[in-house]
Amino acid sequence: MPKIVTVIGATGAQGKGVVAAFINNPAYRVRAVTRSPTSAAAAALAAQGAEIVTADLDSLPSLTAAFAGSSIIFGVTNFFEPFSTLSDPLKAIDAEVQQGINLARAAAATSTLEHYIWSTLPNALALSGGKYLVPHFEGKNRIDAFIRAPEQEALLRKTTFLWVTWYHANYSFPMFTPYLIPTSGTYVQFASYAADTPISTIGDVGVNLAPFVRAVVEQGEKTRGGAVVKAAVEERGAEELLGVWAEKKGKKAKFVRVARDDFHGLWPMWAEEMGIMMEFWDEARAGSWEREDGGKVWNAEDLGITGELKGVEEAFEGYEI
């Protein structure tokens, strides 16, 4: 019998990548979880052979029902959904934490579960000694702590913590978008951080996440038990990344650093949220993607998947803002 792989957020950026990892493999049956089973995106997944199931991250009973019979579960939360509706980062963190705990509890209650893959991020607050609380990191870190608690020991033994790095499509966020200056024909990207701030990137997450998730499952003997896997294809400086975009799109581009208050003022709330992350990366550098306990972080080379990954140049070629 094929193993059921249940994918939360199956119509989203990460979910699509996870579905792609298993949809054509007869050893697995993909169960796509969505709140909108009649959407065009859900219909497209059904046409590929996925089972479409309705559940809501705010409803523990619906998740428990959706997970029944699953061998593998991919869990992810979207901080930016409550952030955009509540317009308050602390309230959004609370909302995300509750959703992530619901996922963990439902996974723990799944008697057939072999592997729980939880999409999370490094603990910026701990790594920076309390200096940088990045809201869309913090909620996931609190969920991590719930999974690592002694009461969840059985779930932790089955869990992989998957760090999915920066998407190339983040250029669609207004605070990252290069803006055309008509008088010079140059696209300007404004920033409150240094030009050489390192950005670890997954590139096209819909393409590159699949090999990581597939490897995590196939090499479960070393990736379960609370292992941390960093899903990244390369690292570029912020200005260098802009240069790649400009080259692939045939544009002229310039990286312009502005004062922190000016950057935040251009895109209230949103620039501040992302700005905190970028300032953390600017200061912490290589330390941005470490475990706070100093443990090992598995990468593409460790998992033997480097040859399957597509670079950021390829991602930008077909990308339109």
C-alpha positions as CSV (number, residue, x, y, z in Angstrom):
1,M,0.0,0.0,0.0
2,P,1.3,3.5,-0.8
3,K,2.2,5.7,2.1
4,I,0.0,8.7,2.6
5,V,1.9,12.0,2.5
6,T,-0.2,14.7,3.9
7,V,0.7,18.3,2.9
8,I,-0.5,21.4,4.8
9,G,-0.7,24.5,2.6
10,A,-0.6,22.3,-0.5
11,T,-1.6,25.1,-2.8
12,G,1.0,27.5,-1.4
13,A,4.7,28.1,-2.3
14,Q,6.2,25.4,0.0
15,G,3.3,23.0,-0.3
16,K,3.6,22.9,-4.1
17,G,7.2,21.9,-3.7
18,V,6.4,19.1,-1.3
19,V,3.6,17.8,-3.5
20,A,6.0,17.7,-6.4
21,A,8.4,15.6,-4.4
22,F,5.9,12.7,-4.2
23,I,3.1,13.1,-6.7
24,N,4.5,10.9,-9.4
25,N,5.9,8.2,-7.1
26,P,3.7,5.1,-6.8
27,A,5.1,4.4,-3.4
28,Y,3.3,7.4,-2.0
29,R,-0.2,8.9,-2.1
30,V,-0.4,12.7,-1.7
31,R,-3.1,14.1,0.4
32,A,-3.4,17.9,-0.2
33,V,-4.9,19.9,2.7
34,T,-6.6,23.2,1.9
35,R,-9.3,25.5,3.2
36,S,-10.5,26.0,-0.4
37,P,-11.1,22.6,-2.0
38,T,-13.0,24.1,-4.9
39,S,-10.3,26.6,-5.9
40,A,-8.5,26.3,-9.2
41,A,-5.3,25.5,-7.4
42,A,-6.9,22.6,-5.6
43,A,-8.5,21.4,-8.9
44,A,-5.0,21.4,-10.5
45,L,-3.6,19.2,-7.7
46,A,-6.6,16.8,-8.0
47,A,-5.9,16.6,-11.7
48,Q,-2.3,15.5,-10.9
49,G,-3.7,12.7,-8.7
50,A,-3.7,14.3,-5.2
51,E,-6.5,13.6,-2.7
52,I,-8.0,16.9,-1.7
53,V,-9.0,17.3,2.0
54,T,-10.4,20.3,3.7
55,A,-9.0,21.5,7.1
56,D,-8.3,24.7,9.0
57,L,-5.2,25.3,11.0
58,D,-7.4,27.0,13.6
59,S,-9.4,23.8,14.1
60,L,-7.6,21.0,15.8
61,P,-10.4,18.5,15.1
62,S,-10.3,19.2,11.4
63,L,-6.5,18.6,11.3
64,T,-6.8,15.4,13.3
65,A,-9.3,14.1,10.8
66,A,-7.2,15.2,7.8
67,F,-4.1,13.5,9.2
68,A,-5.8,10.1,9.8
69,G,-3.8,7.3,8.2
70,S,-0.9,9.5,7.3
71,S,2.7,8.1,7.3
72,I,4.3,11.5,6.5
73,I,3.0,14.9,7.4
74,F,4.4,18.2,6.2
75,G,3.4,21.1,8.4
76,V,3.8,24.8,7.7
77,T,2.2,28.0,9.0
78,N,1.9,31.4,7.3
79,F,2.8,34.3,9.7
80,F,1.9,36.9,7.0
81,E,-1.7,35.9,6.8
82,P,-2.6,37.0,10.4
83,F,0.0,39.8,10.2
84,S,-1.8,41.3,7.2
85,T,-5.3,41.0,8.8
86,L,-4.4,41.9,12.4
87,S,-1.8,44.6,11.6
88,D,0.1,43.7,14.8
89,P,3.2,41.5,14.8
90,L,2.7,40.3,18.4
91,K,-0.9,39.3,17.8
92,A,0.2,37.6,14.6
93,I,2.9,35.7,16.5
94,D,0.2,34.4,18.9
95,A,-2.1,33.4,16.1
96,E,0.7,31.5,14.3
97,V,1.8,29.8,17.5
98,Q,-1.7,28.4,18.1
99,Q,-1.9,27.1,14.6
100,G,1.5,25.4,14.8
101,I,0.6,23.8,18.1
102,N,-2.6,22.6,16.6
103,L,-0.6,21.0,13.8
104,A,1.8,19.4,16.3
105,R,-0.9,18.0,18.5
106,A,-2.8,16.6,15.5
107,A,0.4,15.0,14.2
108,A,1.2,13.5,17.6
109,A,-2.3,12.0,17.7
110,T,-1.8,10.3,14.3
111,S,-1.1,6.6,15.2
112,T,0.3,5.8,11.7
113,L,2.8,8.7,11.7
114,E,6.4,7.8,10.8
115,H,7.8,11.3,9.9
116,Y,6.7,14.9,10.8
117,I,8.4,17.5,8.7
118,W,8.0,20.9,10.3
119,S,8.8,24.1,8.3
120,T,10.5,26.5,10.6
121,L,13.3,29.0,10.9
122,P,16.4,29.7,13.1
123,N,16.0,31.3,16.5
124,A,17.1,34.8,15.8
125,L,16.2,36.1,19.3
126,A,18.5,33.5,20.9
127,L,21.3,33.7,18.3
128,S,21.4,37.5,18.7
129,G,21.4,37.4,22.5
130,G,17.9,38.9,22.7
131,K,18.7,41.8,20.3
132,Y,16.6,40.8,17.2
133,L,13.1,39.5,17.6
134,V,12.1,38.7,14.0
135,P,8.3,38.3,14.1
136,H,8.0,35.7,11.3
137,F,10.8,33.7,13.0
138,E,9.6,34.0,16.6
139,G,6.2,32.2,16.2
140,K,7.9,29.2,14.6
141,N,10.6,29.2,17.3
142,R,7.9,28.9,20.0
143,I,6.3,26.1,18.1
144,D,9.7,24.4,18.0
145,A,9.9,24.7,21.7
146,F,6.5,23.0,22.1
147,I,7.7,20.1,19.9
148,R,10.9,19.8,21.9
149,A,9.2,19.8,25.3
150,P,9.4,16.5,27.3
151,E,5.7,16.0,26.8
152,Q,6.1,15.7,23.1
153,E,9.1,13.3,23.2
154,A,7.3,10.7,20.9
155,L,6.6,13.4,18.3
156,L,10.1,14.8,18.5
157,R,11.6,11.3,17.6
158,K,9.6,11.5,14.3
159,T,10.3,15.2,13.6
160,T,12.6,17.0,11.2
161,F,13.0,20.8,11.6
162,L,13.2,22.2,8.0
163,W,14.6,25.7,7.5
164,V,13.3,27.0,4.2
165,T,15.5,30.0,3.2
166,W,14.8,33.2,1.2
167,Y,12.6,32.8,-1.9
168,H,13.6,34.6,-5.2
169,A,9.9,35.6,-5.4
170,N,10.4,37.7,-2.3
171,Y,11.2,40.5,-4.8
172,S,7.4,40.8,-5.0
173,F,7.4,42.2,-1.5
174,P,7.4,46.0,-1.9
175,M,10.3,46.5,0.5
176,F,12.5,44.2,-1.8
177,T,11.1,45.3,-5.2
178,P,13.5,47.3,-7.4
179,Y,11.7,50.5,-8.6
180,L,12.3,52.2,-11.9
181,I,13.7,55.7,-11.9
182,P,12.4,56.9,-15.3
183,T,15.0,59.7,-15.6
184,S,17.9,57.3,-15.5
185,G,16.3,54.1,-16.7
186,T,17.7,52.5,-13.5
187,Y,15.9,50.2,-11.1
188,V,16.6,51.1,-7.4
189,Q,16.4,48.8,-4.5
190,F,16.2,50.7,-1.2
191,A,17.6,49.0,1.9
192,S,18.4,49.7,5.6
193,Y,21.2,47.1,5.7
194,A,24.6,46.7,4.1
195,A,25.1,45.9,0.5
196,D,27.0,42.7,1.3
197,T,24.4,41.4,3.8
198,P,24.4,37.6,3.1
199,I,21.2,36.1,1.9
200,S,20.9,32.3,1.9
201,T,18.3,31.4,-0.7
202,I,16.3,28.5,-1.8
203,G,15.8,30.2,-5.2
204,D,12.6,28.9,-6.7
205,V,11.0,27.2,-3.7
206,G,8.5,25.3,-5.9
207,V,11.4,23.7,-7.8
208,N,14.1,23.3,-5.2
209,L,12.1,22.3,-2.1
210,A,11.1,18.9,-3.6
211,P,14.7,17.4,-3.6
212,F,15.2,18.5,0.0
213,V,11.9,17.0,1.2
214,R,12.4,13.8,-0.8
215,A,15.9,13.4,0.7
216,V,14.7,14.1,4.2
217,V,12.1,11.3,3.9
218,E,14.5,8.8,2.2
219,Q,17.2,9.5,4.7
220,G,14.9,9.5,7.7
221,E,17.3,7.5,9.8
222,K,19.5,10.6,10.2
223,T,16.9,13.4,9.6
224,R,14.3,12.4,12.2
225,G,14.7,12.7,15.9
226,G,14.9,16.5,15.9
227,A,17.5,17.0,13.2
228,V,17.7,20.5,11.5
229,V,17.9,20.7,7.7
230,K,18.7,24.0,5.9
231,A,17.1,24.1,2.5
232,A,19.3,26.5,0.5
233,V,20.9,26.4,-3.0
234,E,23.4,29.2,-2.5
235,E,24.3,32.4,-0.7
236,R,24.5,35.9,-2.3
237,G,25.1,39.4,-0.9
238,A,22.1,41.6,-1.1
239,E,23.6,43.9,-3.8
240,E,25.0,40.8,-5.7
241,L,21.5,39.3,-5.7
242,L,20.1,42.5,-7.2
243,G,22.8,42.3,-9.9
244,V,21.7,38.8,-10.8
245,W,18.1,39.9,-11.2
246,A,19.2,42.9,-13.3
247,E,21.3,40.8,-15.6
248,K,18.7,38.2,-16.1
249,K,16.0,40.8,-16.8
250,G,18.2,43.0,-19.0
251,K,17.9,46.0,-16.6
252,K,20.2,48.5,-14.9
253,A,19.9,48.4,-11.1
254,K,21.4,50.2,-8.1
255,F,21.4,49.2,-4.5
256,V,20.7,52.3,-2.3
257,R,21.2,52.2,1.4
258,V,18.9,54.6,3.4
259,A,18.5,55.4,7.1
260,R,16.5,52.8,9.1
261,D,13.7,55.2,9.9
262,D,13.4,56.2,6.2
263,F,13.2,52.5,5.1
264,H,10.5,51.7,7.7
265,G,8.6,54.9,6.7
266,L,8.4,53.8,3.1
267,W,6.4,50.7,3.9
268,P,5.0,51.0,7.5
269,M,4.9,47.8,9.4
270,W,6.0,45.6,6.5
271,A,9.4,47.1,6.0
272,E,10.0,47.1,9.7
273,E,9.1,43.4,10.0
274,M,11.4,42.4,7.1
275,G,14.0,45.0,8.1
276,I,14.5,43.4,11.4
277,M,15.4,40.1,9.6
278,M,17.8,41.8,7.2
279,E,19.5,43.7,10.1
280,F,19.9,40.4,11.9
281,W,21.5,38.8,8.8
282,D,23.7,41.8,8.4
283,E,25.0,41.6,11.9
284,A,25.1,37.8,12.5
285,R,26.4,36.9,9.0
286,A,27.2,33.1,8.9
287,G,25.8,32.8,12.4
288,S,22.3,33.6,11.1
289,W,21.7,30.0,10.2
290,E,23.1,28.2,13.2
291,R,21.3,26.3,15.9
292,E,21.1,28.1,19.2
293,D,22.3,24.8,20.9
294,G,25.3,24.6,18.6
295,G,24.1,21.3,17.0
296,K,24.6,20.2,13.4
297,V,22.6,21.7,10.6
298,W,22.2,19.4,7.6
299,N,22.6,21.0,4.2
300,A,22.3,20.0,0.5
301,E,25.7,18.5,0.4
302,D,25.1,16.4,3.5
303,L,22.0,15.1,1.8
304,G,23.7,14.4,-1.5
305,I,21.2,16.5,-3.6
306,T,23.4,19.4,-4.9
307,G,23.2,18.2,-8.6
308,E,19.4,18.4,-8.6
309,L,19.1,22.1,-7.6
310,K,18.5,25.1,-9.8
311,G,20.4,28.3,-9.2
312,V,18.9,31.7,-8.5
313,E,19.9,32.9,-12.0
314,E,17.5,30.3,-13.5
315,A,14.8,31.3,-11.0
316,F,15.0,35.0,-12.0
317,E,15.0,34.2,-15.8
318,G,11.3,33.3,-15.8
319,Y,10.3,35.6,-13.0
320,E,8.2,38.7,-13.4
321,I,7.5,41.1,-10.6
